[in-house]
């Protein structure tokens, strides 16, 4: 690929929405040598103590350097190297600046990737993670307690303090995404008195794909609706919004689907990428359950469908992604939980 023409992918969503977990599958598919990944948390203007003193949350635009963020995204798209800030979640303070060069794929993940027109215009694929609210809270509690040193009451208080900013500044960005991923828990997951340590291997997944993205032909293995038993994989066309001017195709994957059904859909997606089968890893769909690596078929299929859109964007930009060196089978980053 022309090094001056990287593929830019936005992965946005609220804190704890699963951004890092989704990105980990792209590392498995494309290899770390092809990906530059940037967390927009590094663009906080205020550290944790300063935010507390100013009584603003990290979800408020005034606490983030949006101008520098947009400038760096534009420069990365042009193939330029940047010198960016860093933020340490463990301490809530800033670290030393680091030099970052764009590889073939540049993944920008965080709270504000679609907040301004300048940011939105820079991306080839705009992904938004919109999990069920209770599920997202559960993920954030587990992650922040295990990886960021918070107590459960501290995380709950933070969630409540951030609620207004999340609704005002983060959630509206969903309207500018062209691929929306939603995970939902099955009935009974949140029954009173149960532990938050639930089984996330069998969550339902819903993927809304805007018409501007290439359409996957899945008609031969999914159903738009049928009599009798509800199919585990369903596909439909729908409009969204009062004027229905944003058209989406919706793929629904039940967490209860059989492994054979998951493999069938996986093979169908790979059939759309026949010239890119060299990218195929042994397995995707890994997530951390505490400190234990586990596998989810709905997550794996979601990661694969996202990868298909990355491949198609690369083809349009002139990137064949023609070779792949072996990379270790691991989650991206040491803390790759629901991020």
LUMMIRO-44532 format. One line per 3 residues: number of its first residue (from 1); for each residue x, y, z of N, C-alpha, C. Coordinates in steps of 0.001 Angstrom, whole numbers. Layout:
NUM	X/Y/Z/X/Y/Z/X/Y/Z  ...
//
This chain:
1	835/-1198/0/0/0/0/871/1249/0  404/2273/-659/1065/3571/-613/1095/4044/838  2289/4240/1429/2352/4606/2841/1691/5933/3142
4	1423/6736/2111/783/8028/2316/-738/7939/2220  -1263/6706/2069/-2698/6531/1937/-3202/5492/2942  -3019/5696/4240/-3511/4709/5210/-5030/4653/5226
7	-5548/3531/5663/-6984/3367/5875/-7279/3847/7289  -8178/4817/7453/-8507/5340/8773/-9853/4793/9243  -9826/4173/10420/-11007/3551/10996/-11300/4204/12343
10	-12507/4709/12522/-12945/5251/13811/-13691/4171/14576  -13334/3987/15838/-14055/3069/16720/-14462/3875/17950  -15723/4292/17982/-16190/5165/19042/-17224/4504/19925
13	-17431/5120/21086/-18426/4622/22023/-18128/5134/23408  -19065/4950/24296/-18923/5393/25673/-17824/4604/26374  -17392/5090/27517/-16414/4367/28322/-16977/3005/28716
16	-16212/1951/28468/-16655/602/28784/-17515/-46/27729  -17629/557/26545/-18527/29/25514/-17965/-1169/24759  -16665/-1465/24912/-16090/-2625/24232/-15168/-2283/23087
19	-14669/-1057/23048/-13841/-622/21917/-12558/-1444/21797  -11851/-1622/22906/-10582/-2342/22861/-10782/-3799/22490  -11865/-4404/22980/-12139/-5802/22651/-12422/-5966/21164
22	-13184/-5056/20582/-13442/-5130/19144/-12144/-4989/18363  -11311/-4021/18751/-10053/-3762/18055/-9113/-4967/18136  -9172/-5722/19235/-8271/-6869/19386/-8443/-7871/18251
25	-9682/-8033/17757/-9909/-8944/16642/-9271/-8463/15360  -9214/-7138/15169/-8570/-6603/13972/-7063/-6836/14027  -6486/-6780/15223/-5073/-7126/15367/-4843/-8585/14995
28	-5735/-9457/15415/-5600/-10868/15078/-5679/-11096/13570  -6546/-10360/12916/-6772/-10546/11482/-5672/-9918/10630  -5295/-8692/10942/-4387/-7959/10067/-2933/-7992/10529
31	-2709/-8273/11806/-1344/-8294/12318/-924/-6940/12847  -197/-6940/13956/194/-5691/14594/1117/-4858/13723  1827/-5520/12788/2752/-4774/11932/2022/-3903/10923
34	711/-4086/10784/-61/-3293/9828/-889/-2195/10487  -962/-2189/11810/-1919/-1324/12492/-1221/-302/13382  -1655/933/13260/-1350/1974/14239/-2641/2250/14996
37	-2612/2096/16314/-3812/2285/17131/-3594/3435/18105  -4550/4344/18141/-4450/5519/19001/-5701/5627/19865  -5487/5799/21163/-6590/6044/22086/-6776/7547/22241
40	-7999/8003/22042/-8272/9439/22179/-8248/9906/23624  -8167/8973/24577/-7982/9380/25966/-6667/10140/26143  -5711/9888/25254/-4434/10603/25331/-4589/12101/25078
43	-5739/12500/24540/-5958/13904/24213/-6770/14638/25284  -6847/14048/26489/-7422/14809/27601/-6597/16085/27817  -7268/17182/28074/-6571/18426/28433/-6220/18453/29923
46	-7063/17808/30722/-6922/17848/32167/-6666/16446/32697  -5777/16335/33679/-5590/15029/34301/-6708/14803/35321  -6669/13658/35980/-7777/13287/36857/-7975/14299/37979
49	-6878/14755/38597/-6983/15714/39690/-7531/17054/39202  -7087/17492/38030/-7547/18774/37490/-9028/18716/37112  -9461/17561/36601/-10889/17418/36278/-11732/17478/37544
52	-11233/16842/38600/-11981/16864/39859/-12075/18276/40404  -10976/19017/40324/-10963/20394/40825/-11884/21285/40005  -11895/21072/38666/-12729/21890/37785/-14173/21414/37742
55	-14430/20267/38339/-15773/19676/38359/-16296/19413/36948  -15435/18843/36115/-15833/18394/34779/-15416/16939/34626  -16084/16232/33755/-15758/14833/33522/-14963/14694/32221
58	-14370/13532/32045/-13604/13257/30823/-14507/13183/29602  -15820/13110/29808/-16774/13045/28702/-17243/14426/28263  -16691/15462/28864/-17030/16828/28482/-16000/17327/27469
61	-16421/17897/26351/-15465/18366/25344/-14428/19347/25882  -14772/20147/26888/-13820/21128/27400/-12627/20465/28073  -12769/19187/28434/-11673/18459/29075/-10796/17738/28057
64	-11053/17961/26769/-10324/17265/25711/-9836/18248/24657  -8661/17964/24107/-8068/18845/23097/-8545/18399/21712  -9743/18833/21343/-10356/18402/20095/-9616/18954/18876
67	-9056/20144/18994/-8329/20724/17860/-7066/19929/17558  -6306/19579/18585/-5111/18768/18370/-5486/17390/17861  -6559/16847/18388/-7047/15549/17943/-7330/15562/16445
70	-8079/16554/15984/-8426/16648/14568/-7195/16882/13703  -6269/17714/14189/-5039/17971/13438/-4226/16694/13260  -4103/15915/14316/-3334/14677/14232/-3998/13640/13331
73	-5325/13569/13394/-6037/12624/12523/-5832/13000/11053  -5914/14287/10732/-5685/14732/9353/-4265/14409/8902  -3302/14639/9780/-1911/14376/9416/-1643/12889/9233
76	-2240/12066/10064/-2092/10625/9900/-2691/10166/8576  -3818/10744/8214/-4442/10385/6932/-3522/10735/5765  -2750/11796/5892/-1811/12176/4845/-520/11348/4894
79	-427/10454/5877/759/9622/5990/1881/10246/6774  1577/11285/7551/2611/11991/8308/2780/11398/9704  3979/11487/10237/4269/11089/11603/3869/12213/12548
82	3330/11852/13708/2896/12853/14676/3634/12664/16004  3629/13697/16816/4142/13649/18176/2954/13905/19085  2493/12870/19780/1230/12962/20497/1409/12836/22008
85	442/13359/22768/479/13204/24221/79/11774/24619  300/11438/25880/-135/10149/26423/-799/10372/27776  -1719/9469/28112/-2435/9551/29386/-2405/8180/30042
88	-2078/8142/31320/-1949/6898/32078/-3184/6721/32956  -4034/5741/32610/-5253/5517/33387/-4948/5005/34788  -3843/4328/34953/-3513/3781/36271/-3275/4884/37297
91	-2678/5990/36846/-2360/7091/37758/-3240/8318/37552  -3934/8365/36406/-4738/9544/36097/-3921/10751/35740  -2677/10529/35292/-1774/11631/34943/-1248/11435/33519
94	-597/12484/33015/-34/12416/31674/1368/11835/31712  1703/11087/30660/3034/10546/30507/3808/11341/29472  4992/10863/29105/5791/11567/28094/5142/11467/26717
97	5339/12484/25902/4830/12457/24522/5504/11335/23750  4824/10823/22731/5392/9742/21932/5238/10044/20449  6176/9518/19665/6139/9674/18213/5391/8497/17611
100	4437/8791/16733/3601/7756/16128/3597/7941/14615  3919/6865/13898/3881/6875/12435/2710/6015/11964  2004/6433/10926/867/5649/10443/1307/4405/9688
103	701/3284/9999/879/2061/9222/-277/1964/8228  -442/811/7598/-1481/667/6567/-2872/971/7099  -3135/551/8355/-4431/783/8985/-4203/1638/10221
106	-4947/2724/10335/-4875/3571/11519/-6220/3479/12233  -6204/2932/13444/-7402/2787/14266/-7430/3902/15306  -8469/4704/15270/-8645/5784/16242/-9836/5408/17108
109	-9595/5113/18380/-10686/4676/19240/-10824/5596/20448  -12067/5832/20845/-12260/6687/21998/-13656/7263/22083  -13776/8318/22883/-15064/8928/23173/-15523/9926/22116
112	-14566/10552/21391/-14911/11686/20527/-14476/11542/19071  -14436/10371/18475/-13918/10282/17100/-14837/10906/16051  -16127/11059/16373/-17082/11593/15396/-17708/12902/15875
115	-17034/13581/16793/-17654/14734/17444/-17721/15954/16543  -16740/16132/15658/-16731/17300/14773/-16744/16862/13315  -17136/17784/12445/-17164/17485/11012/-15773/17160/10495
118	-14756/17853/11020/-13378/17605/10580/-12934/16194/10916  -13308/15708/12095/-12972/14339/12469/-13731/13334/11608  -15029/13532/11466/-15847/12587/10714/-15368/12435/9283
121	-14943/13533/8676/-14544/13513/7268/-13261/12736/7032  -12488/12509/8077/-11176/11881/7904/-11240/10367/7783  -12368/9749/8165/-12407/8299/8297/-13014/7606/7083
124	-12446/6442/6775/-13001/5592/5720/-14167/4756/6231  -14088/4313/7482/-15166/3545/8114/-15364/4112/9509  -16633/4414/9863/-16957/5004/11163/-17805/4006/11953
127	-17216/3438/12989/-17861/2388/13784/-18272/2972/15134  -19471/2645/15571/-19924/3077/16879/-20413/1872/17677  -19939/1745/18919/-20355/661/19802/-21428/1177/20748
130	-22574/505/20734/-23744/964/21490/-24353/-212/22247  -23613/-790/23219/-24150/-1946/23936/-25312/-1567/24829  -26094/-2559/25215/-27147/-2380/26192/-26576/-1651/27413
133	-27319/-675/27929/-26799/190/28987/-26337/-592/30224  -27176/-1516/30689/-26809/-2277/31883/-25565/-3131/31643  -25437/-3646/30428/-24277/-4458/30076/-23013/-3611/30074
136	-23106/-2422/29513/-21963/-1509/29481/-21513/-1144/30897  -22456/-888/31769/-22105/-557/33155/-21396/-1723/33822  -21899/-2928/33577/-21270/-4118/34148/-19835/-4265/33658
139	-19631/-4065/32347/-18283/-4153/31774/-17367/-3106/32400  -17862/-1896/32551/-17014/-817/33076/-16621/-1079/34532  -17554/-1568/35318/-17232/-1888/36707/-16129/-2925/36758
142	-16274/-3992/35979/-15272/-5059/35998/-13913/-4555/35518  -13904/-3784/34428/-12634/-3301/33881/-11952/-2326/34814  -12689/-1321/35288/-12051/-273/36074/-11561/-786/37430
145	-12265/-1764/37983/-11811/-2342/39251/-10594/-3238/39042  -10591/-4028/37958/-9506/-4978/37732/-8256/-4322/37148  -8453/-3278/36306/-7319/-2755/35545/-6939/-1316/35896
148	-7832/-554/36512/-7556/864/36741/-7566/1263/38207  -7686/283/39100/-7515/539/40520/-8676/1177/41234  -9872/1175/40633/-11037/1772/41276/-11755/730/42142
151	-12524/1211/43113/-13444/352/43850/-14805/378/43158  -15668/-583/43474/-16997/-618/42857/-17781/661/43154  -17836/1145/44401/-18570/2402/44649/-18008/3584/43858
154	-16689/3629/43683/-16091/4719/42913/-16543/4679/41455  -16604/3475/40874/-17018/3354/39474/-18490/3731/39330  -19325/3269/40241/-20749/3603/40186/-20955/5110/40312
157	-20234/5734/41232/-20345/7191/41395/-19895/7919/40130  -18813/7425/39529/-18320/8038/38301/-19345/7909/37179  -19981/6751/37077/-21003/6553/36048/-22146/7545/36228
160	-22570/7750/37457/-23664/8684/37707/-23231/10120/37422  -22009/10473/37815/-21516/11830/37569/-21394/12134/36082  -21085/11102/35291/-20852/11289/33856/-22125/11198/33021
163	-23223/10814/33630/-24426/10492/32872/-24885/11654/31985  -24941/12855/32520/-25424/13986/31725/-24514/14254/30530  -23193/14203/30744/-22252/14432/29645/-22327/13312/28617
166	-22544/12116/29083/-22659/10996/28135/-23850/11204/27203  -24956/11633/27755/-26151/11862/26939/-25999/13084/26045  -25306/14116/26524/-25192/15370/25774/-24129/15311/24683
169	-23015/14630/24931/-21878/14733/24021/-21447/13417/23370  -21636/12302/24039/-21132/11030/23518/-22198/10308/22689  -23355/10080/23269/-24402/9324/22579/-24802/9911/21225
172	-24886/11260/21058/-25307/11791/19756/-24387/11435/18592  -23140/11067/18858/-22220/10721/17772/-22659/9456/17030  -23466/8656/17671/-23986/7442/17031/-24655/7761/15692
175	-25299/8934/15596/-26030/9306/14385/-25119/9487/13185  -23819/9667/13399/-22886/9877/12292/-22043/8638/11981  -22363/7523/12612/-21652/6278/12325/-22279/5590/11124
178	-21482/4804/10432/-22043/4021/9333/-21995/2522/9611  -21504/2147/10788/-21597/761/11231/-21778/803/12748  -22949/353/13223/-23300/440/14641/-23406/-972/15194
181	-22656/-1232/16258/-22614/-2560/16869/-23274/-2487/18237  -24216/-3369/18477/-24898/-3412/19769/-24901/-4843/20308  -24368/-5034/21500/-24462/-6310/22199/-25526/-6197/23280
184	-26319/-7262/23435/-27368/-7292/24441/-27289/-8600/25217  -27622/-8517/26513/-27606/-9697/27364/-28907/-10481/27201  -28851/-11792/27362/-30077/-12592/27276/-30954/-12385/28503
187	-32220/-12784/28435/-33106/-12642/29596/-32515/-13342/30823  -32650/-12716/31982/-32162/-13310/33215/-30760/-12903/33591  -30058/-12240/32688/-28660/-11867/32936/-28543/-10920/34126
190	-29510/-10034/34291/-29430/-9011/35339/-30443/-9244/36456  -30786/-10497/36739/-31728/-10762/37825/-31147/-10282/39155  -31975/-9698/40016/-31474/-9204/41315/-30798/-10314/42104
193	-29710/-9947/42759/-29008/-10901/43597/-27962/-11727/42891  -27822/-11562/41573/-26809/-12331/40855/-25497/-11553/40835  -24399/-12276/40599/-23078/-11654/40539/-22926/-10900/39227
196	-22025/-9894/39201/-21764/-9207/37940/-20856/-10039/37041  -20338/-11166/37557/-19441/-12008/36772/-20269/-12949/35906  -20887/-12423/34859/-21785/-13190/34011/-21035/-13793/32824
199	-21732/-14631/32102/-21143/-15275/30931/-21368/-14401/29708  -20306/-13740/29233/-20414/-12866/28076/-20133/-13582/26761  -19966/-14892/26787/-19665/-15634/25565/-20889/-15794/24679
202	-22078/-15548/25224/-23304/-15815/24458/-24235/-14612/24422  -23655/-13426/24266/-24461/-12224/24124/-25041/-12141/22718  -26224/-11536/22592/-26799/-11265/21280/-26068/-10076/20655
205	-25899/-10122/19345/-25226/-9029/18637/-26136/-8506/17527  -26154/-7201/17383/-26888/-6548/16293/-25933/-5594/15599  -25840/-5687/14288/-24924/-4854/13511/-25742/-4113/12459
208	-25776/-2787/12561/-26451/-1944/11571/-25405/-1417/10595  -25617/-1660/9313/-24646/-1314/8276/-25277/-303/7325  -24717/890/7277/-25276/1937/6435/-25090/1597/4960
211	-25996/2116/4143/-25979/1776/2733/-24729/2275/2000  -24022/3227/2577/-22812/3711/1906/-21685/2680/1964  -21796/1713/2878/-20809/648/2959/-21200/-505/2038
214	-20227/-1276/1567/-20544/-2419/709/-21466/-3406/1423  -22397/-3953/676/-23372/-4883/1249/-22857/-6315/1162  -22967/-7018/2267/-22649/-8442/2291/-23850/-9225/1772
217	-23637/-10115/843/-24709/-10966/337/-24808/-12196/1230  -25757/-12152/2155/-25922/-13247/3104/-27295/-13904/2977  -27988/-13617/1881/-29380/-14046/1754/-29550/-15555/1805
220	-28525/-16304/1390/-28686/-17751/1330/-28557/-18439/2681  -28076/-17712/3716/-27915/-18385/5011/-28597/-17658/6160  -29163/-16471/5906/-29884/-15769/6961/-31306/-15540/6513
223	-32151/-15205/7473/-33571/-15045/7170/-34049/-13677/7616  -34940/-13095/6842/-35536/-11816/7203/-36738/-12011/8122  -37056/-13223/8415/-38219/-13542/9234/-38881/-14779/8680
226	-39309/-15672/9527/-39920/-16907/9055/-40899/-17414/10097  -41786/-18301/9671/-42735/-18909/10588/-42024/-19991/11390  -42607/-20340/12510/-42004/-21388/13312/-40870/-20848/14158
229	-39811/-21584/14229/-38696/-21215/15097/-37980/-19983/14572  -37621/-19099/15483/-36876/-17892/15144/-35450/-18272/14763  -34982/-17881/13576/-33617/-18232/13170/-32583/-17517/14033
232	-31438/-18153/14223/-30389/-17584/15078/-29666/-16431/14401  -29743/-16354/13062/-29111/-15274/12305/-30177/-14673/11401  -30355/-13357/11498/-31414/-12705/10733/-30867/-11463/10046
235	-31411/-11172/8879/-30966/-10017/8110/-32180/-9270/7608  -32146/-7936/7729/-33288/-7149/7259/-32812/-5797/6787  -33623/-5138/5987/-33390/-3762/5552/-34334/-2873/6355
238	-33856/-1696/6771/-34729/-795/7518/-34286/637/7311  -35187/1554/7602/-34844/2962/7609/-34747/3451/9036  -34010/4522/9260/-33862/5059/10604/-34085/6559/10569
241	-34766/7069/11593/-35007/8506/11666/-36383/8859/11124  -36872/10057/11454/-38219/10462/11030/-38420/10418/9521  -37376/10783/8768/-37528/10790/7315/-36979/9534/6666
244	-36426/8633/7490/-35856/7379/6989/-34862/7634/5861  -34085/8731/5981/-33153/9061/4914/-31799/8372/5093  -31585/7745/6245/-30375/6954/6459/-30772/5492/6412
247	-30325/4817/5385/-30733/3432/5172/-29694/2487/5755  -30199/1472/6457/-29336/484/7071/-29798/-919/6711  -28833/-1808/6630/-29099/-3239/6658/-28739/-3706/8057
250	-29580/-4537/8651/-29378/-4975/10027/-29157/-6480/10074  -28040/-6867/10665/-27728/-8276/10881/-27846/-8554/12361  -28680/-9527/12732/-28854/-9917/14123/-28317/-11323/14328
253	-27523/-11497/15378/-26908/-12783/15685/-27256/-13140/17120  -27979/-14224/17311/-28332/-14650/18656/-27128/-15263/19354  -27008/-14983/20637/-25920/-15578/21401/-26028/-17076/21530
256	-27223/-17612/21250/-27443/-19050/21364/-27150/-19798/20068  -26652/-19122/19032/-26430/-19821/17769/-25436/-20956/17952  -25653/-22010/17205/-24790/-23188/17293/-23446/-22896/16637
259	-22380/-23555/17076/-21081/-23367/16430/-21118/-23622/14933  -21934/-24567/14489/-22025/-24850/13052/-22632/-23668/12297  -23603/-22985/12918/-24194/-21801/12289/-23177/-20667/12222
262	-22406/-20516/13286/-21378/-19478/13285/-20344/-19735/12200  -19924/-20991/12042/-18921/-21320/11014/-19479/-21064/9607  -20776/-21347/9425/-21382/-21130/8114/-21367/-19655/7740
265	-21745/-18799/8699/-21727/-17365/8421/-20295/-16875/8237  -19385/-17381/9024/-17980/-17015/8883/-17461/-17348/7487  -17782/-18545/7002/-17338/-18944/5664/-17949/-18049/4596
268	-19183/-17630/4819/-19852/-16777/3827/-19180/-15411/3747  -18777/-14879/4910/-18082/-13591/4901/-16724/-13734/4224  -16008/-14808/4526/-14704/-15013/3884/-14844/-15206/2374
271	-15984/-15737/1937/-16206/-15879/498/-16260/-14529/-198  -16617/-13472/559/-16591/-12117/23/-15178/-11553/-21  -14247/-12249/616/-12861/-11788/662/-11938/-12892/155
274	-12320/-13513/-947/-11585/-14665/-1469/-10112/-14356/-1694  -9819/-13149/-2147/-8419/-12790/-2422/-7664/-12371/-1164  -8346/-12411/-18/-7707/-11980/1226/-7693/-13097/2277
277	-7843/-14341/1849/-7862/-15448/2805/-6528/-15639/3511  -5469/-15051/2952/-4173/-15101/3639/-4212/-14370/4979  -5223/-13510/5173/-5349/-12780/6431/-5961/-13635/7534
280	-6528/-14787/7167/-7345/-15549/8116/-6507/-16128/9257  -6809/-15737/10496/-6092/-16311/11632/-6756/-17608/12067  -6137/-18288/13012/-6734/-19519/13507/-8069/-19239/14189
283	-8133/-18132/14931/-9350/-17847/15676/-9402/-16378/16062  -10610/-15812/16044/-10851/-14491/16608/-12000/-14630/17595  -12435/-13514/18155/-13542/-13574/19106/-13103/-13762/20541
286	-11829/-13438/20841/-11332/-13580/22211/-11702/-12358/23043  -11989/-12592/24306/-12201/-11498/25245/-11703/-11958/26610  -11437/-10977/27464/-10953/-11285/28806/-12119/-11329/29779
289	-12243/-12451/30470/-13216/-12619/31542/-12420/-12577/32841  -12278/-11370/33396/-11326/-11184/34483/-9928/-11217/33907  -9202/-12280/34241/-7868/-12480/33656/-7836/-13686/32742
292	-8988/-14301/32499/-9068/-15505/31679/-9527/-15167/30266  -8779/-15618/29268/-9161/-15413/27871/-10233/-16422/27487  -11324/-15920/26914/-12428/-16787/26495/-12813/-16450/25058
295	-13759/-17204/24500/-14156/-17037/23099/-15662/-16832/23006  -16056/-15952/22070/-17464/-15692/21784/-17671/-15723/20280  -18591/-16559/19801/-18890/-16602/18365/-19539/-15305/17872
298	-20532/-14727/18597/-21086/-13449/18121/-20032/-12355/18028  -19099/-12307/18979/-18023/-11320/18912/-17122/-11588/17722  -16768/-12848/17494/-15898/-13190/16368/-16536/-12780/15042
301	-17837/-13045/14882/-18516/-12688/13642/-18588/-11169/13481  -18792/-10463/14577/-18800/-8999/14520/-17440/-8475/14091  -16375/-8985/14682/-15027/-8564/14309/-14749/-8867/12840
304	-15233/-10001/12356/-14992/-10373/10957/-15741/-9448/10005  -16954/-9089/10339/-17732/-8193/9481/-17103/-6800/9460  -16583/-6355/10601/-15847/-5090/10627/-14609/-5196/9746
307	-13886/-6308/9846/-12680/-6505/9031/-13012/-6493/7538  -14160/-7050/7176/-14585/-7017/5769/-14703/-5578/5277  -15272/-4701/6101/-15397/-3302/5706/-14036/-2632/5613
310	-13094/-3028/6475/-11736/-2489/6395/-11075/-2930/5090  -11235/-4195/4743/-10669/-4704/3489/-11248/-3961/2299  -12564/-3777/2279/-13191/-3077/1163/-12721/-1625/1087
313	-12575/-978/2246/-12057/397/2247/-10638/414/1706  -9851/-605/2053/-8485/-690/1545/-8433/-865/54  -9339/-1673/-488/-9397/-1866/-1942/-9694/-541/-2631
316	-10650/209/-2055/-10992/1504/-2646/-9829/2491/-2566  -8988/2354/-1534/-7839/3253/-1380/-6594/2720/-2066  -6689/1532/-2695/-5547/972/-3412/-4649/90/-2582
319	-5153/-431/-1452/-4358/-1317/-602/-4774/-2761/-825  -3907/-3611/-1357/-4269/-5004/-1569/-4194/-5842/-296  -3497/-5349/744/-3250/-6152/1947/-2837/-7557/1536
322	-1836/-7619/675/-1546/-8845/-52/-693/-9846/700  -41/-9443/1757/777/-10378/2502/489/-10232/3978  777/-11281/4700/568/-11233/6136/1637/-12055/6825
325	2400/-11417/7685/3358/-12145/8496/2657/-12681/9726  3154/-13794/10228/2544/-14392/11407/2721/-13479/12616  1686/-13364/13427/1767/-12616/14675/1252/-13508/15796
328	1719/-13318/17006/1265/-14156/18108/-229/-14004/18334  -871/-15114/18676/-2297/-15070/18979/-2477/-14496/20367  -2810/-13210/20446/-2963/-12555/21732/-3953/-11397/21592
331	-4479/-10979/22686/-5314/-9791/22690/-4450/-8574/22527  -4989/-7553/21866/-4246/-6297/21751/-4203/-5629/23109  -3011/-5257/23510/-2739/-4577/24765/-2961/-5504/25952
334	-2243/-5262/27000/-2337/-6086/28186/-3715/-5991/28840  -4376/-4858/28676/-5651/-4644/29339/-6830/-4752/28418  -6790/-5667/27445/-7857/-5694/26441/-9094/-6376/26985
337	-9804/-5698/27836/-11119/-6137/28248/-12129/-5349/27457  -13313/-5204/28002/-14294/-4376/27331/-13856/-2933/27489  -13305/-2326/26411/-12660/-1020/26572/-13454/117/26047
//
